[in-house]
Amino acid sequence: MISPEQVFLIVEPVDMRWGTDRLSQQVQSQLHRPPCDGTAYGFTNRARSRLKLLIWDGTGVWLCQRRLHRGHF
C-alpha cells in the first residue's frame, strides 16, 4: 500500500495526455523537488474535472487518474 508522507498539488493546469516523464519534469521545474522522494504530486486539467496523482513507491512510479462526470475538484 502506498502512503506518502506529503501531498503537493501543482496549481497550474496540465495536459492530461502527459505521462509520468512529462509530469516528473513539471515537479522538477516548478517545485525544484525530485519526483521520487516518496511524496505524492497531484495535477489537474483546466476544467478541474480530472486529477492525476504521481507517486513513487520505492520501486517505481504510480500514475493514477480520476475523472469526474459532474462537478470539479
PQR file of N, CA, C, O and H, with PARSE charges and radii, in Angstrom:
ATOM      1  N   MET A   1       0.834  -1.181   0.000 -0.4000 1.5000
ATOM      2  CA  MET A   1       0.000   0.000   0.000 -0.0000 2.0000
ATOM      3  C   MET A   1       0.879   1.244   0.000  0.5500 1.7000
ATOM      4  O   MET A   1       1.895   1.299   0.693 -0.5500 1.4000
ATOM      5  N   ILE A   2       0.483   2.228  -0.774 -0.4000 1.5000
ATOM      6  CA  ILE A   2       1.226   3.479  -0.885 -0.0000 2.0000
ATOM      7  C   ILE A   2       0.681   4.465   0.132  0.5500 1.7000
ATOM      8  O   ILE A   2      -0.521   4.729   0.172 -0.5500 1.4000
ATOM      9  H   ILE A   2      -0.342   2.183  -1.337  0.4000 1.0000
ATOM     10  N   SER A   3       1.569   5.009   0.954 -0.4000 1.5000
ATOM     11  CA  SER A   3       1.149   6.043   1.905 -0.0000 2.0000
ATOM     12  C   SER A   3       2.216   7.129   1.944  0.5500 1.7000
ATOM     13  O   SER A   3       3.147   7.069   2.747 -0.5500 1.4000
ATOM     14  H   SER A   3       2.546   4.795   0.922  0.4000 1.0000
ATOM     15  N   PRO A   4       2.072   8.133   1.061 -0.5600 1.5000
ATOM     16  CA  PRO A   4       3.067   9.205   1.015  0.2800 2.0000
ATOM     17  C   PRO A   4       3.041  10.045   2.275  0.5500 1.7000
ATOM     18  O   PRO A   4       2.002  10.200   2.916 -0.5500 1.4000
ATOM     19  N   GLU A   5       4.200  10.585   2.619 -0.4000 1.5000
ATOM     20  CA  GLU A   5       4.300  11.463   3.788 -0.0000 2.0000
ATOM     21  C   GLU A   5       3.712  12.840   3.508  0.5500 1.7000
ATOM     22  O   GLU A   5       3.165  13.479   4.406 -0.5500 1.4000
ATOM     23  H   GLU A   5       5.044  10.459   2.098  0.4000 1.0000
ATOM     24  N   GLN A   6       3.823  13.296   2.266 -0.4000 1.5000
ATOM     25  CA  GLN A   6       3.323  14.614   1.883 -0.0000 2.0000
ATOM     26  C   GLN A   6       2.602  14.502   0.547  0.5500 1.7000
ATOM     27  O   GLN A   6       2.870  13.599  -0.245 -0.5500 1.4000
ATOM     28  H   GLN A   6       4.268  12.776   1.536  0.4000 1.0000
ATOM     29  N   VAL A   7       1.680  15.438   0.308 -0.4000 1.5000
ATOM     30  CA  VAL A   7       0.987  15.531  -0.975 -0.0000 2.0000
ATOM     31  C   VAL A   7       1.061  16.981  -1.427  0.5500 1.7000
ATOM     32  O   VAL A   7       0.678  17.891  -0.692 -0.5500 1.4000
ATOM     33  H   VAL A   7       1.462  16.172   0.952  0.4000 1.0000
ATOM     34  N   PHE A   8       1.555  17.190  -2.638 -0.4000 1.5000
ATOM     35  CA  PHE A   8       1.623  18.525  -3.223 -0.0000 2.0000
ATOM     36  C   PHE A   8       0.675  18.579  -4.406  0.5500 1.7000
ATOM     37  O   PHE A   8       0.579  17.616  -5.168 -0.5500 1.4000
ATOM     38  H   PHE A   8       1.866  16.451  -3.236  0.4000 1.0000
ATOM     39  N   LEU A   9      -0.024  19.689  -4.569 -0.4000 1.5000
ATOM     40  CA  LEU A   9      -0.884  19.905  -5.725 -0.0000 2.0000
ATOM     41  C   LEU A   9      -0.263  20.989  -6.584  0.5500 1.7000
ATOM     42  O   LEU A   9      -0.043  22.111  -6.127 -0.5500 1.4000
ATOM     43  H   LEU A   9       0.054  20.471  -3.950  0.4000 1.0000
ATOM     44  N   ILE A  10       0.015  20.645  -7.826 -0.4000 1.5000
ATOM     45  CA  ILE A  10       0.513  21.630  -8.783 -0.0000 2.0000
ATOM     46  C   ILE A  10      -0.702  22.433  -9.238  0.5500 1.7000
ATOM     47  O   ILE A  10      -1.609  21.871  -9.850 -0.5500 1.4000
ATOM     48  H   ILE A  10      -0.164  19.734  -8.197  0.4000 1.0000
ATOM     49  N   VAL A  11      -0.740  23.727  -8.954 -0.4000 1.5000
ATOM     50  CA  VAL A  11      -1.940  24.516  -9.213 -0.0000 2.0000
ATOM     51  C   VAL A  11      -2.099  24.910 -10.681  0.5500 1.7000
ATOM     52  O   VAL A  11      -3.214  25.184 -11.124 -0.5500 1.4000
ATOM     53  H   VAL A  11      -0.003  24.184  -8.456  0.4000 1.0000
ATOM     54  N   GLU A  12      -1.027  24.944 -11.425 -0.4000 1.5000
ATOM     55  CA  GLU A  12      -1.098  25.259 -12.849 -0.0000 2.0000
ATOM     56  C   GLU A  12      -1.675  24.046 -13.587  0.5500 1.7000
ATOM     57  O   GLU A  12      -1.137  22.947 -13.450 -0.5500 1.4000
ATOM     58  H   GLU A  12      -0.121  24.722 -11.066  0.4000 1.0000
ATOM     59  N   PRO A  13      -2.761  24.211 -14.370 -0.5600 1.5000
ATOM     60  CA  PRO A  13      -3.342  23.063 -15.064  0.2800 2.0000
ATOM     61  C   PRO A  13      -2.364  22.460 -16.072  0.5500 1.7000
ATOM     62  O   PRO A  13      -1.538  23.160 -16.658 -0.5500 1.4000
ATOM     63  N   VAL A  14      -2.479  21.143 -16.257 -0.4000 1.5000
ATOM     64  CA  VAL A  14      -1.612  20.444 -17.198 -0.0000 2.0000
ATOM     65  C   VAL A  14      -2.452  19.692 -18.224  0.5500 1.7000
ATOM     66  O   VAL A  14      -3.651  19.487 -18.039 -0.5500 1.4000
ATOM     67  H   VAL A  14      -3.149  20.574 -15.780  0.4000 1.0000
ATOM     68  N   ASP A  15      -1.806  19.292 -19.293 -0.4000 1.5000
ATOM     69  CA  ASP A  15      -2.431  18.488 -20.338 -0.0000 2.0000
ATOM     70  C   ASP A  15      -2.557  17.057 -19.808  0.5500 1.7000
ATOM     71  O   ASP A  15      -1.552  16.441 -19.454 -0.5500 1.4000
ATOM     72  H   ASP A  15      -0.832  19.459 -19.443  0.4000 1.0000
ATOM     73  N   MET A  16      -3.754  16.536 -19.752 -0.4000 1.5000
ATOM     74  CA  MET A  16      -3.984  15.208 -19.185 -0.0000 2.0000
ATOM     75  C   MET A  16      -3.455  14.075 -20.070  0.5500 1.7000
ATOM     76  O   MET A  16      -3.514  12.910 -19.677 -0.5500 1.4000
ATOM     77  H   MET A  16      -4.570  17.036 -20.040  0.4000 1.0000
ATOM     78  N   ARG A  17      -2.945  14.399 -21.251 -0.4000 1.5000
ATOM     79  CA  ARG A  17      -2.297  13.380 -22.084 -0.0000 2.0000
ATOM     80  C   ARG A  17      -0.868  13.108 -21.624  0.5500 1.7000
ATOM     81  O   ARG A  17      -0.262  12.113 -22.022 -0.5500 1.4000
ATOM     82  H   ARG A  17      -2.897  15.345 -21.571  0.4000 1.0000
ATOM     83  N   TRP A  18      -0.332  13.992 -20.787 -0.4000 1.5000
ATOM     84  CA  TRP A  18       1.040  13.825 -20.306 -0.0000 2.0000
ATOM     85  C   TRP A  18       1.154  12.572 -19.457  0.5500 1.7000
ATOM     86  O   TRP A  18       0.237  12.221 -18.715 -0.5500 1.4000
ATOM     87  H   TRP A  18      -0.824  14.800 -20.463  0.4000 1.0000
ATOM     88  N   GLY A  19       2.301  11.901 -19.577 -0.4000 1.5000
ATOM     89  CA  GLY A  19       2.576  10.699 -18.811 -0.0000 2.0000
ATOM     90  C   GLY A  19       3.543  10.964 -17.673  0.5500 1.7000
ATOM     91  O   GLY A  19       3.753  12.110 -17.274 -0.5500 1.4000
ATOM     92  H   GLY A  19       3.046  12.187 -20.179  0.4000 1.0000
ATOM     93  N   THR A  20       4.128   9.898 -17.156 -0.4000 1.5000
ATOM     94  CA  THR A  20       4.994  10.004 -15.979 -0.0000 2.0000
ATOM     95  C   THR A  20       6.230  10.864 -16.244  0.5500 1.7000
ATOM     96  O   THR A  20       6.634  11.638 -15.377 -0.5500 1.4000
ATOM     97  H   THR A  20       3.957   8.967 -17.480  0.4000 1.0000
ATOM     98  N   ASP A  21       6.828  10.743 -17.412 -0.4000 1.5000
ATOM     99  CA  ASP A  21       8.051  11.502 -17.696 -0.0000 2.0000
ATOM    100  C   ASP A  21       7.789  13.003 -17.700  0.5500 1.7000
ATOM    101  O   ASP A  21       8.516  13.766 -17.063 -0.5500 1.4000
ATOM    102  H   ASP A  21       6.500  10.114 -18.117  0.4000 1.0000
ATOM    103  N   ARG A  22       6.766  13.421 -18.407 -0.4000 1.5000
ATOM    104  CA  ARG A  22       6.469  14.857 -18.511 -0.0000 2.0000
ATOM    105  C   ARG A  22       6.005  15.431 -17.167  0.5500 1.7000
ATOM    106  O   ARG A  22       6.384  16.543 -16.802 -0.5500 1.4000
ATOM    107  H   ARG A  22       6.176  12.802 -18.925  0.4000 1.0000
ATOM    108  N   LEU A  23       5.190  14.674 -16.437 -0.4000 1.5000
ATOM    109  CA  LEU A  23       4.733  15.146 -15.125 -0.0000 2.0000
ATOM    110  C   LEU A  23       5.893  15.210 -14.134  0.5500 1.7000
ATOM    111  O   LEU A  23       5.937  16.106 -13.292 -0.5500 1.4000
ATOM    112  H   LEU A  23       4.883  13.770 -16.734  0.4000 1.0000
ATOM    113  N   SER A  24       6.825  14.274 -14.227 -0.4000 1.5000
ATOM    114  CA  SER A  24       8.027  14.313 -13.382 -0.0000 2.0000
ATOM    115  C   SER A  24       8.854  15.561 -13.679  0.5500 1.7000
ATOM    116  O   SER A  24       9.416  16.171 -12.770 -0.5500 1.4000
ATOM    117  H   SER A  24       6.790  13.546 -14.911  0.4000 1.0000
ATOM    118  N   GLN A  25       8.924  15.935 -14.951 -0.4000 1.5000
ATOM    119  CA  GLN A  25       9.629  17.161 -15.325 -0.0000 2.0000
ATOM    120  C   GLN A  25       8.955  18.384 -14.709  0.5500 1.7000
ATOM    121  O   GLN A  25       9.636  19.315 -14.279 -0.5500 1.4000
ATOM    122  H   GLN A  25       8.467  15.440 -15.690  0.4000 1.0000
ATOM    123  N   GLN A  26       7.620  18.389 -14.663 -0.4000 1.5000
ATOM    124  CA  GLN A  26       6.895  19.501 -14.051 -0.0000 2.0000
ATOM    125  C   GLN A  26       7.227  19.631 -12.570  0.5500 1.7000
ATOM    126  O   GLN A  26       7.409  20.740 -12.066 -0.5500 1.4000
ATOM    127  H   GLN A  26       7.067  17.633 -15.012  0.4000 1.0000
ATOM    128  N   VAL A  27       7.307  18.500 -11.873 -0.4000 1.5000
ATOM    129  CA  VAL A  27       7.665  18.520 -10.448 -0.0000 2.0000
ATOM    130  C   VAL A  27       9.045  19.126 -10.274  0.5500 1.7000
ATOM    131  O   VAL A  27       9.258  19.957  -9.391 -0.5500 1.4000
ATOM    132  H   VAL A  27       7.159  17.599 -12.283  0.4000 1.0000
ATOM    133  N   GLN A  28       9.982  18.710 -11.117 -0.4000 1.5000
ATOM    134  CA  GLN A  28      11.350  19.212 -11.001 -0.0000 2.0000
ATOM    135  C   GLN A  28      11.447  20.688 -11.343  0.5500 1.7000
ATOM    136  O   GLN A  28      12.149  21.432 -10.657 -0.5500 1.4000
ATOM    137  H   GLN A  28       9.808  18.035 -11.834  0.4000 1.0000
ATOM    138  N   SER A  29      10.758  21.127 -12.385 -0.4000 1.5000
ATOM    139  CA  SER A  29      10.895  22.514 -12.821 -0.0000 2.0000
ATOM    140  C   SER A  29      10.081  23.484 -11.968  0.5500 1.7000
ATOM    141  O   SER A  29      10.538  24.601 -11.723 -0.5500 1.4000
ATOM    142  H   SER A  29      10.188  20.523 -12.942  0.4000 1.0000
ATOM    143  N   GLN A  30       8.891  23.097 -11.509 -0.4000 1.5000
ATOM    144  CA  GLN A  30       8.053  24.026 -10.743 -0.0000 2.0000
ATOM    145  C   GLN A  30       8.324  23.990  -9.242  0.5500 1.7000
ATOM    146  O   GLN A  30       8.297  25.028  -8.581 -0.5500 1.4000
ATOM    147  H   GLN A  30       8.519  22.190 -11.708  0.4000 1.0000
ATOM    148  N   LEU A  31       8.583  22.808  -8.707 -0.4000 1.5000
ATOM    149  CA  LEU A  31       8.775  22.692  -7.263 -0.0000 2.0000
ATOM    150  C   LEU A  31      10.234  22.513  -6.852  0.5500 1.7000
ATOM    151  O   LEU A  31      10.569  22.599  -5.670 -0.5500 1.4000
ATOM    152  H   LEU A  31       8.605  21.965  -9.245  0.4000 1.0000
ATOM    153  N   HIS A  32      11.099  22.265  -7.834 -0.4000 1.5000
ATOM    154  CA  HIS A  32      12.522  22.027  -7.575 -0.0000 2.0000
ATOM    155  C   HIS A  32      12.708  20.886  -6.578  0.5500 1.7000
ATOM    156  O   HIS A  32      13.517  20.968  -5.654 -0.5500 1.4000
ATOM    157  H   HIS A  32      10.827  22.196  -8.794  0.4000 1.0000
ATOM    158  N   ARG A  33      11.936  19.821  -6.791 -0.4000 1.5000
ATOM    159  CA  ARG A  33      11.985  18.637  -5.935 -0.0000 2.0000
ATOM    160  C   ARG A  33      12.158  17.404  -6.811  0.5500 1.7000
ATOM    161  O   ARG A  33      11.715  17.398  -7.960 -0.5500 1.4000
ATOM    162  H   ARG A  33      11.279  19.754  -7.542  0.4000 1.0000
ATOM    163  N   PRO A  34      12.791  16.367  -6.288 -0.5600 1.5000
ATOM    164  CA  PRO A  34      12.871  15.121  -7.044  0.2800 2.0000
ATOM    165  C   PRO A  34      11.525  14.397  -6.993  0.5500 1.7000
ATOM    166  O   PRO A  34      10.949  14.273  -5.912 -0.5500 1.4000
ATOM    167  N   PRO A  35      11.010  13.920  -8.114 -0.5600 1.5000
ATOM    168  CA  PRO A  35       9.705  13.271  -8.114  0.2800 2.0000
ATOM    169  C   PRO A  35       9.699  11.904  -7.429  0.5500 1.7000
ATOM    170  O   PRO A  35       8.635  11.325  -7.212 -0.5500 1.4000
ATOM    171  N   CYS A  36      10.869  11.392  -7.089 -0.4000 1.5000
ATOM    172  CA  CYS A  36      10.949  10.062  -6.464 -0.0000 2.0000
ATOM    173  C   CYS A  36      11.373  10.153  -5.003  0.5500 1.7000
ATOM    174  O   CYS A  36      12.192   9.361  -4.535 -0.5500 1.4000
ATOM    175  H   CYS A  36      11.734  11.862  -7.265  0.4000 1.0000
ATOM    176  N   ASP A  37      10.807  11.134  -4.280 -0.4000 1.5000
ATOM    177  CA  ASP A  37      11.173  11.334  -2.872 -0.0000 2.0000
ATOM    178  C   ASP A  37      10.130  10.804  -1.897  0.5500 1.7000
ATOM    179  O   ASP A  37      10.205  11.091  -0.702 -0.5500 1.4000
ATOM    180  H   ASP A  37      10.142  11.777  -4.660  0.4000 1.0000
ATOM    181  N   GLY A  38       9.160  10.036  -2.382 -0.4000 1.5000
ATOM    182  CA  GLY A  38       8.138   9.489  -1.507 -0.0000 2.0000
ATOM    183  C   GLY A  38       6.933  10.388  -1.322  0.5500 1.7000
ATOM    184  O   GLY A  38       6.007  10.054  -0.582 -0.5500 1.4000
ATOM    185  H   GLY A  38       9.099   9.802  -3.353  0.4000 1.0000
ATOM    186  N   THR A  39       6.944  11.527  -1.991 -0.4000 1.5000
ATOM    187  CA  THR A  39       5.840  12.476  -1.927 -0.0000 2.0000
ATOM    188  C   THR A  39       4.879  12.195  -3.077  0.5500 1.7000
ATOM    189  O   THR A  39       5.305  11.742  -4.140 -0.5500 1.4000
ATOM    190  H   THR A  39       7.696  11.798  -2.592  0.4000 1.0000
ATOM    191  N   ALA A  40       3.599  12.455  -2.881 -0.4000 1.5000
ATOM    192  CA  ALA A  40       2.608  12.344  -3.953 -0.0000 2.0000
ATOM    193  C   ALA A  40       2.406  13.730  -4.563  0.5500 1.7000
ATOM    194  O   ALA A  40       2.355  14.726  -3.841 -0.5500 1.4000
ATOM    195  H   ALA A  40       3.253  12.822  -2.018  0.4000 1.0000
ATOM    196  N   TYR A  41       2.293  13.793  -5.875 -0.4000 1.5000
ATOM    197  CA  TYR A  41       2.116  15.056  -6.588 -0.0000 2.0000
ATOM    198  C   TYR A  41       0.831  14.982  -7.394  0.5500 1.7000
ATOM    199  O   TYR A  41       0.649  14.071  -8.201 -0.5500 1.4000
ATOM    200  H   TYR A  41       2.334  12.983  -6.461  0.4000 1.0000
ATOM    201  N   GLY A  42      -0.066  15.948  -7.175 -0.4000 1.5000
ATOM    202  CA  GLY A  42      -1.344  15.977  -7.871 -0.0000 2.0000
ATOM    203  C   GLY A  42      -1.357  17.026  -8.966  0.5500 1.7000
ATOM    204  O   GLY A  42      -0.778  18.104  -8.828 -0.5500 1.4000
ATOM    205  H   GLY A  42       0.082  16.689  -6.520  0.4000 1.0000
ATOM    206  N   PHE A  43      -2.028  16.689 -10.055 -0.4000 1.5000
ATOM    207  CA  PHE A  43      -2.156  17.568 -11.223 -0.0000 2.0000
ATOM    208  C   PHE A  43      -3.611  17.568 -11.665  0.5500 1.7000
ATOM    209  O   PHE A  43      -4.280  16.537 -11.597 -0.5500 1.4000
ATOM    210  H   PHE A  43      -2.498  15.813 -10.167  0.4000 1.0000
ATOM    211  N   THR A  44      -4.111  18.722 -12.122 -0.4000 1.5000
ATOM    212  CA  THR A  44      -5.468  18.803 -12.642 -0.0000 2.0000
ATOM    213  C   THR A  44      -5.463  19.424 -14.031  0.5500 1.7000
ATOM    214  O   THR A  44      -4.494  20.062 -14.443 -0.5500 1.4000
ATOM    215  H   THR A  44      -3.567  19.560 -12.177  0.4000 1.0000
ATOM    216  N   ASN A  45      -6.566  19.224 -14.742 -0.4000 1.5000
ATOM    217  CA  ASN A  45      -6.734  19.893 -16.028 -0.0000 2.0000
ATOM    218  C   ASN A  45      -7.343  21.269 -15.797  0.5500 1.7000
ATOM    219  O   ASN A  45      -7.652  21.629 -14.662 -0.5500 1.4000
ATOM    220  H   ASN A  45      -7.354  18.706 -14.407  0.4000 1.0000
ATOM    221  N   ARG A  46      -7.514  22.027 -16.850 -0.4000 1.5000
ATOM    222  CA  ARG A  46      -8.009  23.402 -16.730 -0.0000 2.0000
ATOM    223  C   ARG A  46      -9.427  23.456 -16.149  0.5500 1.7000
ATOM    224  O   ARG A  46      -9.742  24.354 -15.369 -0.5500 1.4000
ATOM    225  H   ARG A  46      -7.263  21.735 -17.773  0.4000 1.0000
ATOM    226  N   ALA A  47     -10.275  22.507 -16.523 -0.4000 1.5000
ATOM    227  CA  ALA A  47     -11.659  22.480 -16.044 -0.0000 2.0000
ATOM    228  C   ALA A  47     -11.774  21.902 -14.633  0.5500 1.7000
ATOM    229  O   ALA A  47     -12.854  21.921 -14.042 -0.5500 1.4000
ATOM    230  H   ALA A  47     -10.019  21.777 -17.157  0.4000 1.0000
ATOM    231  N   ARG A  48     -10.667  21.389 -14.089 -0.4000 1.5000
ATOM    232  CA  ARG A  48     -10.639  20.769 -12.764 -0.0000 2.0000
ATOM    233  C   ARG A  48     -11.589  19.563 -12.675  0.5500 1.7000
ATOM    234  O   ARG A  48     -12.106  19.250 -11.602 -0.5500 1.4000
ATOM    235  H   ARG A  48      -9.789  21.374 -14.569  0.4000 1.0000
ATOM    236  N   SER A  49     -11.809  18.895 -13.810 -0.4000 1.5000
ATOM    237  CA  SER A  49     -12.671  17.717 -13.828 -0.0000 2.0000
ATOM    238  C   SER A  49     -11.863  16.422 -13.823  0.5500 1.7000
ATOM    239  O   SER A  49     -12.432  15.336 -13.715 -0.5500 1.4000
ATOM    240  H   SER A  49     -11.389  19.150 -14.681  0.4000 1.0000
ATOM    241  N   ARG A  50     -10.557  16.531 -13.939 -0.4000 1.5000
ATOM    242  CA  ARG A  50      -9.676  15.365 -13.908 -0.0000 2.0000
ATOM    243  C   ARG A  50      -8.513  15.613 -12.966  0.5500 1.7000
ATOM    244  O   ARG A  50      -8.038  16.739 -12.817 -0.5500 1.4000
ATOM    245  H   ARG A  50     -10.095  17.413 -14.027  0.4000 1.0000
ATOM    246  N   LEU A  51      -8.063  14.538 -12.333 -0.4000 1.5000
ATOM    247  CA  LEU A  51      -6.954  14.607 -11.394 -0.0000 2.0000
ATOM    248  C   LEU A  51      -5.998  13.462 -11.696  0.5500 1.7000
ATOM    249  O   LEU A  51      -6.424  12.317 -11.852 -0.5500 1.4000
ATOM    250  H   LEU A  51      -8.449  13.623 -12.454  0.4000 1.0000
ATOM    251  N   LYS A  52      -4.720  13.764 -11.779 -0.4000 1.5000
ATOM    252  CA  LYS A  52      -3.689  12.741 -11.898 -0.0000 2.0000
ATOM    253  C   LYS A  52      -2.798  12.831 -10.674  0.5500 1.7000
ATOM    254  O   LYS A  52      -2.477  13.921 -10.201 -0.5500 1.4000
ATOM    255  H   LYS A  52      -4.374  14.694 -11.652  0.4000 1.0000
ATOM    256  N   LEU A  53      -2.404  11.674 -10.167 -0.4000 1.5000
ATOM    257  CA  LEU A  53      -1.560  11.601  -8.983 -0.0000 2.0000
ATOM    258  C   LEU A  53      -0.313  10.802  -9.331  0.5500 1.7000
ATOM    259  O   LEU A  53      -0.405   9.662  -9.785 -0.5500 1.4000
ATOM    260  H   LEU A  53      -2.665  10.788 -10.551  0.4000 1.0000
ATOM    261  N   LEU A  54       0.841  11.399  -9.119 -0.4000 1.5000
ATOM    262  CA  LEU A  54       2.137  10.782  -9.405 -0.0000 2.0000
ATOM    263  C   LEU A  54       2.781  10.410  -8.070  0.5500 1.7000
ATOM    264  O   LEU A  54       3.016  11.273  -7.224 -0.5500 1.4000
ATOM    265  H   LEU A  54       0.916  12.326  -8.751  0.4000 1.0000
ATOM    266  N   ILE A  55       3.061   9.120  -7.890 -0.4000 1.5000
ATOM    267  CA  ILE A  55       3.590   8.649  -6.608 -0.0000 2.0000
ATOM    268  C   ILE A  55       4.741   7.675  -6.858  0.5500 1.7000
ATOM    269  O   ILE A  55       4.628   6.772  -7.687 -0.5500 1.4000
ATOM    270  H   ILE A  55       2.870   8.420  -8.578  0.4000 1.0000
ATOM    271  N   TRP A  56       5.835   7.860  -6.147 -0.4000 1.5000
ATOM    272  CA  TRP A  56       6.964   6.929  -6.151 -0.0000 2.0000
ATOM    273  C   TRP A  56       6.782   6.005  -4.964  0.5500 1.7000
ATOM    274  O   TRP A  56       6.656   6.483  -3.836 -0.5500 1.4000
ATOM    275  H   TRP A  56       5.928   8.593  -5.474  0.4000 1.0000
ATOM    276  N   ASP A  57       6.765   4.675  -5.183 -0.4000 1.5000
ATOM    277  CA  ASP A  57       6.530   3.738  -4.084 -0.0000 2.0000
ATOM    278  C   ASP A  57       7.793   3.033  -3.608  0.5500 1.7000
ATOM    279  O   ASP A  57       7.715   2.094  -2.816 -0.5500 1.4000
ATOM    280  H   ASP A  57       6.867   4.288  -6.099  0.4000 1.0000
ATOM    281  N   GLY A  58       8.944   3.471  -4.077 -0.4000 1.5000
ATOM    282  CA  GLY A  58      10.201   2.853  -3.667 -0.0000 2.0000
ATOM    283  C   GLY A  58      10.795   1.954  -4.729  0.5500 1.7000
ATOM    284  O   GLY A  58      12.005   1.729  -4.760 -0.5500 1.4000
ATOM    285  H   GLY A  58       9.007   4.234  -4.720  0.4000 1.0000
ATOM    286  N   THR A  59       9.941   1.440  -5.603 -0.4000 1.5000
ATOM    287  CA  THR A  59      10.437   0.571  -6.680 -0.0000 2.0000
ATOM    288  C   THR A  59      10.057   1.095  -8.058  0.5500 1.7000
ATOM    289  O   THR A  59      10.655   0.691  -9.056 -0.5500 1.4000
ATOM    290  H   THR A  59       8.958   1.622  -5.578  0.4000 1.0000
ATOM    291  N   GLY A  60       9.091   1.969  -8.127 -0.4000 1.5000
ATOM    292  CA  GLY A  60       8.641   2.508  -9.405 -0.0000 2.0000
ATOM    293  C   GLY A  60       7.647   3.633  -9.185  0.5500 1.7000
ATOM    294  O   GLY A  60       7.345   4.011  -8.053 -0.5500 1.4000
ATOM    295  H   GLY A  60       8.605   2.297  -7.317  0.4000 1.0000
ATOM    296  N   VAL A  61       7.149   4.157 -10.287 -0.4000 1.5000
ATOM    297  CA  VAL A  61       6.227   5.292 -10.245 -0.0000 2.0000
ATOM    298  C   VAL A  61       4.814   4.809 -10.538  0.5500 1.7000
ATOM    299  O   VAL A  61       4.591   4.041 -11.474 -0.5500 1.4000
ATOM    300  H   VAL A  61       7.394   3.851 -11.207  0.4000 1.0000
ATOM    301  N   TRP A  62       3.864   5.263  -9.732 -0.4000 1.5000
ATOM    302  CA  TRP A  62       2.444   5.032  -9.969 -0.0000 2.0000
ATOM    303  C   TRP A  62       1.854   6.302 -10.540  0.5500 1.7000
ATOM    304  O   TRP A  62       2.137   7.396 -10.051 -0.5500 1.4000
ATOM    305  H   TRP A  62       4.045   5.886  -8.971  0.4000 1.0000
ATOM    306  N   LEU A  63       1.039   6.168 -11.567 -0.4000 1.5000
ATOM    307  CA  LEU A  63       0.312   7.301 -12.117 -0.0000 2.0000
ATOM    308  C   LEU A  63      -1.164   6.928 -12.096  0.5500 1.7000
ATOM    309  O   LEU A  63      -1.612   6.074 -12.861 -0.5500 1.4000
ATOM    310  H   LEU A  63       0.810   5.279 -11.964  0.4000 1.0000
ATOM    311  N   CYS A  64      -1.907   7.574 -11.218 -0.4000 1.5000
ATOM    312  CA  CYS A  64      -3.333   7.291 -11.048 -0.0000 2.0000
ATOM    313  C   CYS A  64      -4.131   8.448 -11.629  0.5500 1.7000
ATOM    314  O   CYS A  64      -3.697   9.599 -11.574 -0.5500 1.4000
ATOM    315  H   CYS A  64      -1.543   8.268 -10.597  0.4000 1.0000
ATOM    316  N   GLN A  65      -5.289   8.143 -12.182 -0.4000 1.5000
ATOM    317  CA  GLN A  65      -6.131   9.187 -12.755 -0.0000 2.0000
ATOM    318  C   GLN A  65      -7.568   9.016 -12.290  0.5500 1.7000
ATOM    319  O   GLN A  65      -8.073   7.898 -12.187 -0.5500 1.4000
ATOM    320  H   GLN A  65      -5.642   7.208 -12.227  0.4000 1.0000
ATOM    321  N   ARG A  66      -8.219  10.142 -12.011 -0.4000 1.5000
ATOM    322  CA  ARG A  66      -9.624  10.148 -11.616 -0.0000 2.0000
ATOM    323  C   ARG A  66     -10.342  11.172 -12.475  0.5500 1.7000
ATOM    324  O   ARG A  66      -9.865  12.295 -12.637 -0.5500 1.4000
ATOM    325  H   ARG A  66      -7.809  11.050 -12.095  0.4000 1.0000
ATOM    326  N   ARG A  67     -11.495  10.788 -13.030 -0.4000 1.5000
ATOM    327  CA  ARG A  67     -12.282  11.706 -13.854 -0.0000 2.0000
ATOM    328  C   ARG A  67     -13.667  11.859 -13.241  0.5500 1.7000
ATOM    329  O   ARG A  67     -14.337  10.871 -12.940 -0.5500 1.4000
ATOM    330  H   ARG A  67     -11.883   9.876 -12.898  0.4000 1.0000
ATOM    331  N   LEU A  68     -14.086  13.103 -13.059 -0.4000 1.5000
ATOM    332  CA  LEU A  68     -15.433  13.387 -12.554 -0.0000 2.0000
ATOM    333  C   LEU A  68     -16.373  13.589 -13.736  0.5500 1.7000
ATOM    334  O   LEU A  68     -16.045  14.296 -14.688 -0.5500 1.4000
ATOM    335  H   LEU A  68     -13.542  13.906 -13.303  0.4000 1.0000
ATOM    336  N   HIS A  69     -17.527  12.970 -13.667 -0.4000 1.5000
ATOM    337  CA  HIS A  69     -18.520  13.165 -14.730 -0.0000 2.0000
ATOM    338  C   HIS A  69     -19.370  14.408 -14.473  0.5500 1.7000
ATOM    339  O   HIS A  69     -19.925  15.003 -15.397 -0.5500 1.4000
ATOM    340  H   HIS A  69     -17.793  12.396 -12.893  0.4000 1.0000
ATOM    341  N   ARG A  70     -19.457  14.787 -13.192 -0.4000 1.5000
ATOM    342  CA  ARG A  70     -20.159  16.024 -12.809 -0.0000 2.0000
ATOM    343  C   ARG A  70     -19.319  16.743 -11.764  0.5500 1.7000
ATOM    344  O   ARG A  70     -18.658  16.112 -10.939 -0.5500 1.4000
ATOM    345  H   ARG A  70     -19.006  14.304 -12.442  0.4000 1.0000
ATOM    346  N   GLY A  71     -19.353  18.058 -11.808 -0.4000 1.5000
ATOM    347  CA  GLY A  71     -18.633  18.835 -10.806 -0.0000 2.0000
ATOM    348  C   GLY A  71     -17.147  18.973 -11.122  0.5500 1.7000
ATOM    349  O   GLY A  71     -16.698  18.666 -12.226 -0.5500 1.4000
ATOM    350  H   GLY A  71     -19.890  18.570 -12.479  0.4000 1.0000
ATOM    351  N   HIS A  72     -16.398  19.439 -10.132 -0.4000 1.5000
ATOM    352  CA  HIS A  72     -14.963  19.640 -10.300 -0.0000 2.0000
ATOM    353  C   HIS A  72     -14.265  19.548  -8.953  0.5500 1.7000
ATOM    354  O   HIS A  72     -14.890  19.629  -7.896 -0.5500 1.4000
ATOM    355  H   HIS A  72     -16.762  19.688  -9.235  0.4000 1.0000
ATOM    356  N   PHE A  73     -12.950  19.377  -9.023 -0.4000 1.5000
ATOM    357  CA  PHE A  73     -12.138  19.278  -7.807 -0.0000 2.0000
ATOM    358  C   PHE A  73     -11.874  20.660  -7.267  0.5500 1.7000
ATOM    359  O   PHE A  73     -11.206  20.805  -6.244 -0.5500 1.4000
ATOM    360  H   PHE A  73     -12.442  19.312  -9.881  0.4000 1.0000
TER
END
